[in-house]
Amino acid sequence: MADDRTAGDASTCLPLVPLPDVVCFPRTELRLMVTEPRYRRMVRDLVERDEEARQVGVVLLKPGWVESYEGRPEVFPGGTAARLLDVELLPEGGANLLLWGEFRFEVEREVGGGEYRQAVVRPLEEPRLNEHDAGVVAVRQAIHQLLQALSAELGERFPLASESAEGLGEDGPFEELVNRIAAEIDVPVLRKLQLLSESLPERGLSVLSILRGRKQVIDMLRPFRHLASRSPMN
């Protein structure tokens, strides 16, 4: 079903972007607004680099980060290297960023001395999947069937943005399908971090399990919907 590939051959140093409630996945877009002086500086440094070197490491802040946010609050060691695709400089000095996730990594150590946080990270090996493998095809089809069923059942309450669901074609790359769902589905942020820590085949099965769980709950509650429609709270 898979053989191993490596996202990078050696450790590399990246500026860190610690976020409180967002997990970035490879092959997904992430939009951020930067307002703090230290991250404005980071953006200025990035745009001065060659396009291939405009990478940052997106990591998740550990609980309790508020108390030391101005310093170096702890972050979880797993993250995603993301390339800066576009920058919109704002009149007040901030910037809107468009990032593209490239590969997963583990933080080896942070390095000091700069205005913003930086770390040496080790890229994680990823499996190279055969998109036509019977197992991959079966999981992809099951995910699409569940997406269609959930969308039809929930409408605006569908757990993915409608435009994202419509854009997940059945013939697209398996990694993009799985990671876009993992990035956008409404599960707790620590569950998303757990998904990021899994290999792609494991993550695909986990996403399938999450969608199946949603469908099972909906099926179980369907006989009681008429009661909710009569409730004075509605």
VEXDREN-2710 file (C-alpha; in Angstrom, 1 decimal):
% VEXDREN-2710
k/r/px/py/pz
1/MET/0.0/0.0/0.0
2/ALA/2.9/2.4/0.7
3/ASP/6.6/2.9/0.8
4/ASP/8.4/5.5/2.7
5/ARG/9.6/8.9/1.5
6/THR/11.2/11.7/3.5
7/ALA/10.0/15.3/3.3
8/GLY/13.5/16.6/3.7
9/ASP/17.0/15.0/4.1
10/ALA/18.1/16.8/7.2
11/SER/17.1/19.1/10.0
12/THR/16.5/22.7/9.1
13/CYS/15.9/26.0/11.0
14/LEU/12.5/27.7/10.6
15/PRO/10.8/30.7/12.1
16/LEU/8.1/29.5/14.4
17/VAL/4.5/30.6/14.3
18/PRO/2.8/29.4/17.5
19/LEU/-1.0/29.4/17.3
20/PRO/-3.5/28.8/20.1
21/ASP/-6.3/27.0/18.2
22/VAL/-5.2/26.1/14.7
23/VAL/-3.3/23.0/13.4
24/CYS/-1.8/23.3/9.9
25/PHE/-1.7/20.2/7.7
26/PRO/0.4/19.5/4.6
27/ARG/-1.3/20.2/1.2
28/THR/-3.8/22.7/2.8
29/GLU/-4.0/26.5/2.8
30/LEU/-3.8/28.5/6.0
31/ARG/-4.7/32.2/6.1
32/LEU/-3.3/34.3/9.0
33/MET/-3.4/37.9/10.1
34/VAL/-0.1/39.2/11.6
35/THR/-0.3/42.2/13.9
36/GLU/2.4/41.8/16.6
37/PRO/5.7/43.6/16.0
38/ARG/7.8/40.4/16.3
39/TYR/5.8/38.7/13.6
40/ARG/5.8/41.7/11.4
41/ARG/9.6/41.5/11.5
42/MET/9.4/37.8/10.6
43/VAL/7.3/38.6/7.6
44/ARG/9.7/41.3/6.4
45/ASP/12.6/38.8/6.7
46/LEU/10.6/36.2/4.8
47/VAL/9.8/38.4/1.8
48/GLU/13.5/39.3/1.5
49/ARG/14.3/35.6/0.9
50/ASP/14.1/33.6/-2.3
51/GLU/10.6/32.1/-2.8
52/GLU/11.8/28.6/-2.0
53/ALA/13.2/29.7/1.4
54/ARG/10.0/31.4/2.6
55/GLN/9.0/28.8/5.0
56/VAL/7.7/28.9/8.6
57/GLY/7.0/26.3/11.2
58/VAL/3.4/26.3/12.3
59/VAL/3.0/24.8/15.8
60/LEU/0.3/24.6/18.5
61/LEU/0.6/26.4/21.8
62/LYS/0.2/24.2/24.9
63/PRO/-2.6/25.0/27.5
64/GLY/-1.7/27.9/29.7
65/TRP/0.0/29.9/27.0
66/VAL/-1.8/33.1/27.9
67/GLU/0.2/33.7/31.0
68/SER/3.5/33.9/29.1
69/TYR/2.5/34.8/25.5
70/GLU/4.8/37.8/25.3
71/GLY/7.7/35.5/26.1
72/ARG/8.1/31.9/24.9
73/PRO/5.2/29.8/26.0
74/GLU/5.5/26.1/25.5
75/VAL/4.5/24.5/22.2
76/PHE/3.7/21.0/21.2
77/PRO/6.7/19.4/19.4
78/GLY/4.8/18.4/16.2
79/GLY/4.1/20.9/13.5
80/THR/3.9/21.6/9.8
81/ALA/6.4/23.6/7.6
82/ALA/4.4/26.0/5.5
83/ARG/5.5/28.1/2.6
84/LEU/4.5/31.8/2.3
85/LEU/2.6/32.1/-0.9
86/ASP/1.2/35.6/-0.7
87/VAL/1.4/38.7/1.6
88/GLU/-1.0/41.6/1.8
89/LEU/0.6/44.4/3.8
90/LEU/-2.0/46.4/5.8
91/PRO/-2.0/50.2/6.3
92/GLU/-1.5/49.9/10.1
93/GLY/1.6/47.8/9.7
94/GLY/0.2/44.2/10.0
95/ALA/-0.2/41.7/7.2
96/ASN/-2.5/39.0/5.8
97/LEU/-0.6/35.8/5.0
98/LEU/-1.5/32.9/2.7
99/LEU/0.5/29.8/3.7
100/TRP/0.7/26.4/2.1
101/GLY/1.5/23.4/4.2
102/GLU/4.4/21.3/2.9
103/PHE/5.6/18.7/5.4
104/ARG/5.3/17.6/9.0
105/PHE/8.1/17.9/11.4
106/GLU/9.2/17.4/15.0
107/VAL/10.9/20.3/16.9
108/GLU/14.4/19.3/18.0
109/ARG/15.3/22.5/19.8
110/GLU/14.6/26.2/19.8
111/VAL/17.3/28.7/19.0
112/GLY/17.5/32.1/20.6
113/GLY/18.8/35.5/19.9
114/GLY/16.2/36.7/17.4
115/GLU/13.3/39.0/17.6
116/TYR/10.9/36.1/16.9
117/ARG/11.0/32.4/17.8
118/GLN/13.0/30.0/15.6
119/ALA/13.6/26.3/15.9
120/VAL/15.6/23.5/14.4
121/VAL/13.1/20.9/13.1
122/ARG/13.4/17.4/11.8
123/PRO/11.1/16.5/8.8
124/LEU/9.1/13.4/9.3
125/GLU/9.0/10.5/6.9
126/GLU/5.8/10.2/4.9
127/PRO/4.4/7.1/3.1
128/ARG/4.2/7.4/-0.7
129/LEU/0.8/6.0/-1.5
130/ASN/-0.3/4.3/-4.6
131/GLU/-3.5/6.2/-5.4
132/HIS/-4.9/3.2/-7.2
133/ASP/-4.2/0.7/-4.4
134/ALA/-7.4/-1.1/-3.5
135/GLY/-7.2/0.0/0.2
136/VAL/-6.7/3.7/-0.7
137/VAL/-9.6/3.5/-3.2
138/ALA/-11.9/1.9/-0.7
139/VAL/-11.2/4.5/2.0
140/ARG/-11.5/7.4/-0.5
141/GLN/-14.9/6.1/-1.7
142/ALA/-16.2/5.6/1.8
143/ILE/-15.1/9.1/2.8
144/HIS/-16.9/10.6/-0.2
145/GLN/-20.1/8.7/0.5
146/LEU/-20.1/10.0/4.1
147/LEU/-19.4/13.5/3.0
148/GLN/-22.3/13.4/0.6
149/ALA/-24.6/11.9/3.2
150/LEU/-23.6/14.4/6.0
151/SER/-24.0/17.3/3.6
152/ALA/-27.4/16.2/2.5
153/GLU/-28.5/15.6/6.1
154/LEU/-27.0/18.7/7.8
155/GLY/-27.0/21.4/5.2
156/GLU/-25.5/24.5/6.8
157/ARG/-24.6/22.6/9.9
158/PHE/-22.3/20.3/7.9
159/PRO/-19.0/20.0/9.8
160/LEU/-17.0/21.3/6.8
161/ALA/-17.2/24.6/5.0
162/SER/-19.6/24.0/2.1
163/GLU/-17.1/25.3/-0.5
164/SER/-14.4/22.9/0.8
165/ALA/-16.8/19.9/0.7
166/GLU/-17.7/20.7/-2.9
167/GLY/-14.0/21.1/-3.9
168/LEU/-13.0/17.6/-2.6
169/GLY/-13.3/15.8/-5.9
170/GLU/-13.2/12.0/-6.0
171/ASP/-10.2/12.0/-8.3
172/GLY/-8.0/14.4/-6.3
173/PRO/-4.9/13.3/-4.3
174/PHE/-5.7/11.2/-1.3
175/GLU/-3.5/13.2/0.9
176/GLU/-5.2/16.5/0.0
177/LEU/-8.6/14.9/0.6
178/VAL/-7.7/13.6/4.1
179/ASN/-5.8/16.6/5.2
180/ARG/-8.4/19.2/4.1
181/ILE/-11.0/17.3/6.1
182/ALA/-8.7/17.0/9.1
183/ALA/-7.9/20.8/8.9
184/GLU/-11.6/21.9/8.7
185/ILE/-13.7/19.5/10.5
186/ASP/-15.1/20.7/13.8
187/VAL/-13.2/18.5/16.3
188/PRO/-11.2/19.8/19.3
189/VAL/-7.8/21.2/18.4
190/LEU/-5.9/18.5/20.4
191/ARG/-7.7/15.9/18.3
192/LYS/-6.5/17.7/15.2
193/LEU/-2.9/17.6/16.6
194/GLN/-3.3/13.9/17.1
195/LEU/-4.4/13.5/13.5
196/LEU/-1.3/15.4/12.4
197/SER/0.9/13.1/14.4
198/GLU/-0.4/10.1/12.5
199/SER/1.0/8.7/9.2
200/LEU/-1.2/9.4/6.2
201/PRO/-2.7/5.9/6.1
202/GLU/-3.6/6.1/9.8
203/ARG/-5.0/9.7/9.4
204/GLY/-7.2/8.5/6.5
205/LEU/-8.7/5.8/8.6
206/SER/-9.1/8.2/11.6
207/VAL/-10.9/10.8/9.4
208/LEU/-13.2/8.0/8.1
209/SER/-13.9/6.9/11.7
210/ILE/-14.8/10.5/12.7
211/LEU/-17.2/10.9/9.7
212/ARG/-18.8/7.5/10.5
213/GLY/-19.3/8.5/14.1
214/ARG/-21.1/11.7/13.0
215/LYS/-23.3/9.7/10.6
216/GLN/-24.1/7.1/13.3
217/VAL/-25.2/9.9/15.8
218/ILE/-27.4/11.5/13.2
219/ASP/-29.0/8.1/12.3
220/MET/-29.6/7.4/16.0
221/LEU/-31.3/10.8/16.6
222/ARG/-33.4/10.9/13.4
223/PRO/-36.5/9.3/15.0
224/PHE/-36.5/12.1/17.6
225/ARG/-36.3/15.1/15.3
226/HIS/-40.0/15.8/15.3
227/LEU/-39.8/16.4/19.1
228/ALA/-37.1/19.0/18.6
229/SER/-39.2/20.8/16.0
230/ARG/-42.1/21.1/18.5
231/SER/-39.9/22.4/21.3
232/PRO/-40.7/26.0/22.4
233/MET/-36.9/26.7/22.3
234/ASN/-37.0/26.4/18.5
END
